[in-house]
C-alpha cells in the first residue's frame, strides 16, 4: 500500500518539477569547466545532462557501451562486492563507526578521483 503512495509521489513530483520548476535558460557552467568540456566535444548546455553524452545516438555507440553497460556492471559488481553502495557505507556505515565502511568509502573516493581525472577523459576522446 505504502509503495503505491511512494511511487505516486515520485510521478507527481517529477511532473511538477519538469513543468513548473524548470527555467528556459540554459544551464550555467563555470568558464573553466566549459573550456575543459569543449576539449571533449561537450558544448550543449540546454538540458541538465549534455546531449553529447546522454542521447540515443550515444547509447548505441562504443562510448555508450563503455559508459552505460560496462560502467553499470562495474557499479553493480562493486556495490555487491563491497557489501553496499557508496551512500550506504558513507552515511550509515560511517555514522555507526564501522571500520569496513571507512575503508570502502576511502576506496570509493580514490576510485572516483582516478575515474574522473584519468579514465573518463580517455573515454570521452573516443
C-alpha positions, 0 to 999 in steps of 0.5 A: 500500500505504502509503495503505491503512495511512494511511487505516486509521489515520485510521478507527481513530483517529477511532473511538477518539477519538469513543468513548473520548476524548470527555467528556459535558460540554459544551464550555467557552467563555470568558464573553466569547466566549459573550456575543459568540456569543449576539449571533449566535444561537450558544448550543449548546455540546454538540458541538465545532462549534455546531449553529447553524452546522454542521447540515443545516438550515444547509447548505441555507440562504443562510448555508450557501451563503455559508459552505460553497460560496462560502467553499470556492471562495474557499479553493480559488481562493486556495490555487491562486492563491497557489501553496499553502495557508496551512500550506504557505507558513507552515511550509515556505515560511517555514522555507526563507526564501522571500520569496513565502511571507512575503508570502502568509502576511502576506496570509493573516493580514490576510485572516483578521483582516478575515474574522473581525472584519468579514465573518463577523459580517455573515454570521452576522446573516443 
